[in-house]
Amino acid sequence: MAEVGSIIPFDRIPEGFAQRIDDPPEAPATPRPAATIVLMRDGGDGPELLLMRRNRNAGFVPGAYVFPGGRVDAADAGDDAVSLVDGLDGDGAADRLGLREGDTPAIAYYLAALREAFEETGILVGVTPDGSPPPSAAQDTGVDEVRKALMDDDLTFGQALDRLGCRISGTAIEYIAHWITPLPEPRRYDTRFFAAHVGVDTPPIIDPREMTDGIWIRPSAALDRCDSGSLPMVFPTIKTIEQLVDFGTVSEALASYRRAPVRTILPTLVVTPTGIGLEIDDEDG
């Protein structure tokens, strides 16, 4: 049995998405390890999440609103970064993500999600020596200089954390979803989704090399705007946001994911009379 989920109308499909449904490659591309993160804050009417719009020159779904994220790099499992993580070790991360010896180190997914968030939004989910979060790059030019050095490969993520005097609390980030890009797509990713709580006054920075816009928005409002066509998104983003609609606080949302089983989803894209649909096998995972 299969469940056909959301349908994106043909006139609202993000550029470059689902172009190979009718002409799949003979051999599917190998999915690349990737990580993405839902940054959440408490707003007056409930939780808000941060969405960033991808640059039109991006190689994957240009122009779509997404959570910050990207590929997992070998350096994400480096000792300089791992040594600054409290409350989470390699074995604990592997158990949570269901990874085995020989796979990409599980803790690298966690650190990649946090690194990508810092690079793309300037928001660092870290802890300073006095227990407070660091300012974002939009609030502090010194933090932005470290962010730029990280993006230019002049610093590793561990060195950036050390430069800012920050450590990572492994209990501040929750694993929430696992999506693998459908087989016909030429760029495929094996993506682990995470979520983290950030402060109310945490503005993102917009770096045109990566993004063109950033908005804090309630989950229900994001879905309404997606339905109206003013907030283009792809299926994993939509389905993740749907899960967050009914929570009253960020802490409530994160607590619901803690130790909850995470289903691996390898969906099938299907053409319907009105658009592109997502078919999910009930037995996936």
Secondary structure, 3 states (H helix, E strand, C coil): CEEEEEEEEHHHCCCCCCCCCCCCCCCCCCCEEEEEEEEEEEECCEEEEEEEEECCCCCCCCCCEECCEEECCHHHHCHHHHCCEECCCHHHHHHHHCCCCCCCCHHHHHHHHHHHHHHHHCCCCCECCCCCCCCCCCCCHHHHHHHHHHHCCCCCHHHHHHHHCCEEEHHHEEEEEEEECCCCCCCCEEEEEEEEECCCCCCCCCCCCCEEEEEEECHHHHHHHHHHCCCCCCHHHHHHHHCCCCCCCHHHHHHHHCCCCCCEECCEEEECCCEEEEEEECCCC
